[in-house]
Amino acid sequence: MKMRPASIFELDHLLPDLNTQLGIEISRSHQVPEFIDRMKKLVIGLYLSFDGKNLISHNDAIDIIKLPKVDTIQEACEWFGSRMVHPSKRIGAIAANDKFIVLNLNHAVGDGGTFVKLVRDIQNPDSLKQSLPTFPIPAEEEFSEQLKRVDSNFNLLNNLGGLTRAKSKCELPKNDPKKWAKSFYFRTPVSQFKCWNEKDKKCQKLTENLWLSLTLSMNAFEGKLGPIGCATCVDLRNLTKFGSDSNFYTNIFSLIFARAPVSPSMTVGELGNYLRSDFNHRKLIGEHFYIMSHGGDIQKKQFLSNNIYENKNDIKNLNYLNKSHMKNDCFDEIKMNLNNGVTDFEKLGSHADLSQLAPFVIKDPIKDVWLSVYVHDNPISFLSLLGQSVVNLDSNTSIFGGRLQYRESKFTNNDAFRIMKSINYFLQNITFDRKVGDVYEELKSFQNSVQLK
């Protein structure tokens, strides 16, 4: 039996309540087993378990879980999202019926880039000839030189200050770590977005539009313009030594906290340019490596097998709450009582968060694809927009899917629904030449007209 110590970055994700799902709809039922077999040849996580310290390799048969009859690919993912097997048994599993296949992976072996690559490879017979590594390459090993150069006193990024945040104003249930976060989603042809360029057949500045649709919708909900800032997931595969087509990388991303000044007289385009400029600057100075290193903490611990967090639910052990890594940020608002674990996190609301994936390109017999993430509620929470497009080569269509994940300790269902609808409204109606103040007022008015039925 082969095993290796889990890295610190992997330990951040090797939790039984942090799962990612890829749902695939197959147009002909007799081909479902064929695509399950292909998946088995391409996914490392199906052959690994976790004993609390080590990743352990397995060669025994993979049991396919029976997926009940459901109507949509989202329902298929929803059903399997909370039914992941325990990591001590496997950190990857498959459920299927005669129409849908759902791959459920622990986040340590499945990020957005993993699934985009899998959808591409599962349709390419040549990819099935590649050997599958026994273990993925840990992020700390891949970027060891970059992490050595991280300045642990560089505190510009290791905080949530300046990020847009929002919260329902009514009384809400307390944070319950046993409850799953919830989500709403929309699917819209990208040709209906205002950023769509008919001549080039693609969206212009889609990321900027997603940043602004989320943050300005949250501002409108809060009734206050600003601050504007969004945690943004960054796929690091293009920086690796083996490249983005390698099977060695299954969870190799980080965050950049893009921020921008805002005033009502700015145009939407100017605000988007500020966010892009700030994002590019932070990427240039290595913010993503700083965040990956927990403010230099990973490089100090040097990826040793005994570096295990004994209690991941203990707030005192969370690296990003270590006061030694913080200066003059929004955590000054948090009055921590480490003797009894009481904090004021509940008052802060959820911070803006964006994950925008590369498009899923599909052809028959794959009819549709959907990606989702399932996490439990926690004290520090994000209002997370997961953007994914499905490009169908047979029908020559491109459909954008927006999945807004929220915590019931921060939002009522109706309020989260209003923000989700507001995001879609922005994408279909707001142009970059509009004034920010006017758009802010328009989004407030739109949200007031929306009710969850």
SVG drawing of the C-alpha trace seen along z (x, -y; Angstrom):
<svg xmlns="http://www.w3.org/2000/svg" viewBox="-45 -62 58 67">
<polyline fill="none" stroke="black" stroke-width="0.4" points="0.0,0.0 1.5,-3.3 1.0,-6.5 2.5,-9.9 1.9,-12.7 -0.7,-15.2 0.7,-18.7 -0.5,-21.7 -2.3,-23.1 -4.0,-19.7 -4.9,-19.6 -6.8,-22.8 -9.1,-21.0 -9.1,-17.4 -12.3,-17.9 -15.5,-15.7 -17.5,-18.8 -15.7,-20.3 -16.7,-18.6 -16.7,-19.5 -19.0,-17.9 -19.0,-17.5 -22.3,-16.5 -22.4,-15.1 -25.6,-14.4 -25.3,-11.7 -27.7,-11.7 -27.8,-7.9 -28.2,-5.7 -26.2,-2.8 -23.1,-5.0 -23.2,-5.9 -21.0,-2.9 -18.5,-3.8 -18.1,-7.3 -17.9,-6.0 -15.0,-3.7 -13.3,-6.7 -13.7,-8.7 -12.1,-5.8 -9.0,-6.1 -8.6,-9.9 -9.4,-10.7 -6.7,-10.3 -9.1,-11.0 -11.1,-7.8 -8.1,-5.8 -7.1,-7.7 -8.3,-7.8 -7.1,-10.0 -6.3,-8.7 -5.9,-12.1 -2.2,-12.4 -1.6,-10.6 -3.0,-10.1 -3.3,-6.4 -3.4,-4.7 -5.9,-1.9 -6.2,0.4 -9.5,2.2 -12.7,1.9 -14.7,-1.3 -18.3,-1.0 -20.8,-3.1 -23.5,-4.6 -27.0,-4.4 -28.3,-7.9 -32.1,-8.2 -34.2,-9.4 -33.9,-13.2 -35.0,-15.7 -32.0,-18.1 -28.2,-17.9 -28.4,-20.4 -30.6,-18.0 -28.2,-15.2 -25.3,-17.2 -27.5,-18.4 -28.4,-14.8 -24.8,-13.6 -23.3,-16.7 -24.1,-15.9 -23.7,-12.1 -19.9,-11.9 -18.3,-8.9 -16.0,-9.7 -12.4,-10.6 -11.1,-7.6 -12.8,-5.4 -12.3,-7.4 -11.9,-11.0 -13.6,-10.5 -16.8,-8.7 -19.2,-8.3 -23.0,-8.2 -24.9,-7.5 -28.3,-6.5 -29.2,-6.0 -28.8,-9.7 -26.5,-11.5 -23.0,-10.8 -21.9,-12.8 -18.3,-12.8 -17.9,-13.8 -14.4,-14.7 -12.8,-16.2 -11.6,-19.6 -8.0,-18.5 -8.2,-16.4 -10.7,-18.4 -10.7,-22.1 -12.3,-23.9 -9.3,-23.3 -9.4,-19.6 -13.0,-19.4 -12.4,-21.5 -9.5,-19.3 -11.5,-16.1 -14.4,-17.2 -11.9,-17.8 -10.0,-14.5 -13.1,-12.3 -14.1,-13.2 -10.6,-12.5 -9.6,-8.8 -5.9,-9.7 -6.1,-11.2 -7.0,-7.7 -3.6,-6.4 -1.8,-8.7 -0.6,-7.1 -2.4,-8.3 -0.1,-9.4 -0.5,-7.7 -0.5,-11.0 -1.0,-14.6 1.9,-17.0 1.3,-19.3 1.1,-23.0 3.9,-23.7 6.2,-21.3 5.4,-22.7 5.9,-26.3 8.5,-25.7 10.9,-28.4 8.2,-31.0 7.0,-30.3 10.5,-30.7 10.5,-34.2 7.2,-35.2 7.6,-38.1 5.8,-37.1 5.5,-40.8 3.7,-41.5 0.2,-42.1 -1.5,-43.8 -3.4,-40.6 -3.8,-38.5 -7.0,-40.3 -10.6,-40.8 -10.5,-44.5 -12.0,-46.4 -13.9,-43.5 -17.6,-44.0 -19.8,-42.3 -23.5,-42.0 -25.9,-40.3 -29.6,-40.1 -30.9,-42.7 -33.4,-40.5 -32.7,-38.1 -30.9,-35.0 -30.1,-31.6 -26.6,-31.2 -23.8,-29.7 -24.3,-26.0 -21.2,-24.0 -23.4,-21.0 -25.5,-22.7 -24.6,-22.8 -24.4,-26.1 -27.2,-26.7 -27.3,-28.0 -29.4,-29.5 -28.4,-29.4 -29.3,-30.9 -28.5,-29.8 -28.5,-32.3 -27.2,-32.2 -24.1,-34.4 -25.4,-36.1 -27.9,-37.8 -25.2,-39.5 -24.4,-43.1 -20.7,-42.2 -21.3,-39.8 -19.5,-40.8 -21.5,-39.4 -18.7,-40.0 -16.1,-38.0 -18.7,-35.6 -17.4,-36.0 -17.9,-38.1 -15.7,-41.1 -14.3,-41.6 -16.5,-38.8 -14.5,-38.7 -14.9,-42.5 -18.7,-42.1 -18.9,-39.3 -16.9,-41.2 -19.2,-44.2 -22.5,-42.3 -21.7,-40.6 -20.2,-43.6 -22.7,-46.2 -25.6,-43.9 -24.3,-43.4 -23.9,-47.2 -27.5,-47.7 -28.7,-45.1 -26.9,-46.8 -28.1,-50.2 -24.6,-51.6 -22.3,-52.2 -18.8,-50.7 -16.5,-49.2 -15.8,-47.4 -13.6,-44.3 -13.8,-40.6 -11.8,-37.5 -11.0,-35.9 -9.9,-32.3 -6.8,-31.9 -5.9,-28.7 -2.1,-28.3 -1.6,-25.5 -0.1,-27.7 2.7,-28.5 3.6,-24.8 6.6,-23.0 4.5,-20.3 1.8,-22.7 -2.0,-22.8 -2.4,-19.5 -0.7,-17.5 -2.5,-14.9 -0.2,-15.8 -2.2,-18.8 -5.7,-18.4 -5.9,-21.3 -3.5,-24.1 -5.2,-27.5 -5.1,-30.5 -6.8,-33.8 -6.3,-37.4 -8.3,-40.1 -9.1,-42.7 -10.2,-46.1 -11.1,-49.4 -12.2,-52.9 -15.7,-53.8 -17.8,-56.9 -21.3,-57.5 -19.8,-59.6 -17.5,-56.9 -18.6,-54.8 -19.0,-51.1 -16.1,-50.6 -13.8,-52.8 -14.6,-50.8 -14.0,-47.6 -10.7,-48.9 -9.7,-49.8 -10.5,-46.3 -8.5,-44.7 -5.5,-47.0 -5.5,-46.1 -5.9,-42.4 -3.0,-42.5 -0.8,-44.4 -1.5,-42.0 -0.7,-39.1 2.6,-40.7 3.8,-41.1 2.7,-37.5 -0.4,-37.9 -1.5,-34.4 1.6,-32.9 1.3,-34.9 -2.2,-33.7 -1.2,-30.1 1.5,-30.3 -0.8,-31.5 1.3,-34.6 4.6,-32.7 3.3,-30.0 3.7,-27.1 7.3,-27.9 8.1,-27.9 6.6,-24.5 8.5,-23.1 5.9,-20.4 6.7,-17.8 4.5,-14.8 3.8,-15.9 2.4,-19.2 -1.2,-18.2 -4.0,-20.4 -5.4,-18.5 -8.8,-20.2 -9.8,-22.1 -12.9,-23.4 -10.9,-25.1 -10.9,-28.8 -7.6,-29.2 -5.8,-26.9 -6.9,-28.7 -3.8,-30.2 -5.6,-33.1 -6.8,-34.2 -3.3,-34.4 -2.9,-37.9 0.8,-37.9 -0.1,-38.0 -2.5,-41.0 -2.0,-44.7 -4.7,-47.4 -7.3,-45.4 -10.9,-44.5 -10.0,-42.0 -9.7,-45.1 -13.5,-44.9 -13.4,-41.4 -13.2,-41.1 -11.9,-37.6 -12.3,-35.9 -10.0,-32.9 -10.9,-31.6 -14.4,-30.6 -14.3,-30.9 -16.8,-33.8 -16.3,-36.2 -18.2,-38.9 -17.9,-37.1 -21.7,-36.8 -21.9,-40.6 -19.6,-40.9 -21.8,-39.3 -20.5,-37.5 -17.6,-38.8 -17.7,-38.8 -16.0,-35.8 -15.7,-34.9 -14.7,-31.7 -14.8,-31.9 -14.0,-28.7 -12.7,-28.2 -15.5,-27.0 -16.6,-23.4 -16.6,-22.4 -18.8,-19.5 -20.2,-17.4 -22.5,-14.4 -23.0,-12.2 -22.4,-14.7 -25.4,-16.9 -24.7,-19.1 -22.2,-19.7 -22.5,-21.3 -20.0,-22.1 -20.9,-22.7 -19.2,-23.0 -20.6,-21.9 -19.3,-23.3 -20.7,-23.6 -21.4,-26.9 -18.5,-28.6 -17.8,-31.8 -16.0,-33.5 -18.2,-33.2 -18.2,-34.3 -21.1,-35.0 -19.6,-33.0 -20.4,-33.3 -19.3,-30.3 -19.3,-31.2 -19.3,-28.4 -20.0,-28.3 -21.0,-25.3 -20.1,-25.5 -21.9,-22.9 -20.2,-22.3 -23.2,-20.4 -25.8,-23.1 -23.3,-25.9 -24.6,-27.4 -22.8,-28.8 -24.8,-28.9 -23.5,-30.7 -24.3,-29.2 -24.1,-31.3 -24.3,-29.5 -24.6,-31.8 -23.7,-30.0 -24.7,-31.5 -25.0,-30.7 -28.3,-30.7 -26.5,-32.3 -25.9,-35.3 -28.9,-35.5 -32.5,-34.5 -33.4,-32.5 -35.4,-35.4 -32.5,-37.8 -30.0,-35.5 -32.5,-34.9 -32.8,-38.7 -29.0,-39.1 -28.8,-36.1 -31.5,-37.6 -29.8,-41.0 -26.5,-39.5 -28.2,-38.1 -30.1,-41.4 -26.8,-43.3 -25.2,-41.0 -28.1,-41.3 -28.8,-45.0 -25.8,-47.1 -23.3,-48.6 -19.8,-50.0 -20.7,-53.5 -23.3,-53.8 -22.7,-55.8 -22.0,-53.7 -24.5,-55.7 -27.3,-55.3 -26.6,-51.5 -26.6,-51.2 -30.0,-52.9 -31.3,-50.7 -30.2,-47.5 -31.8,-48.6 -35.1,-49.2 -34.8,-45.9 -34.1,-43.9 -37.1,-45.5 -39.3,-44.1 -38.0,-40.5 -39.6,-37.9 -38.9,-34.2 -42.1,-32.4"/>
</svg>
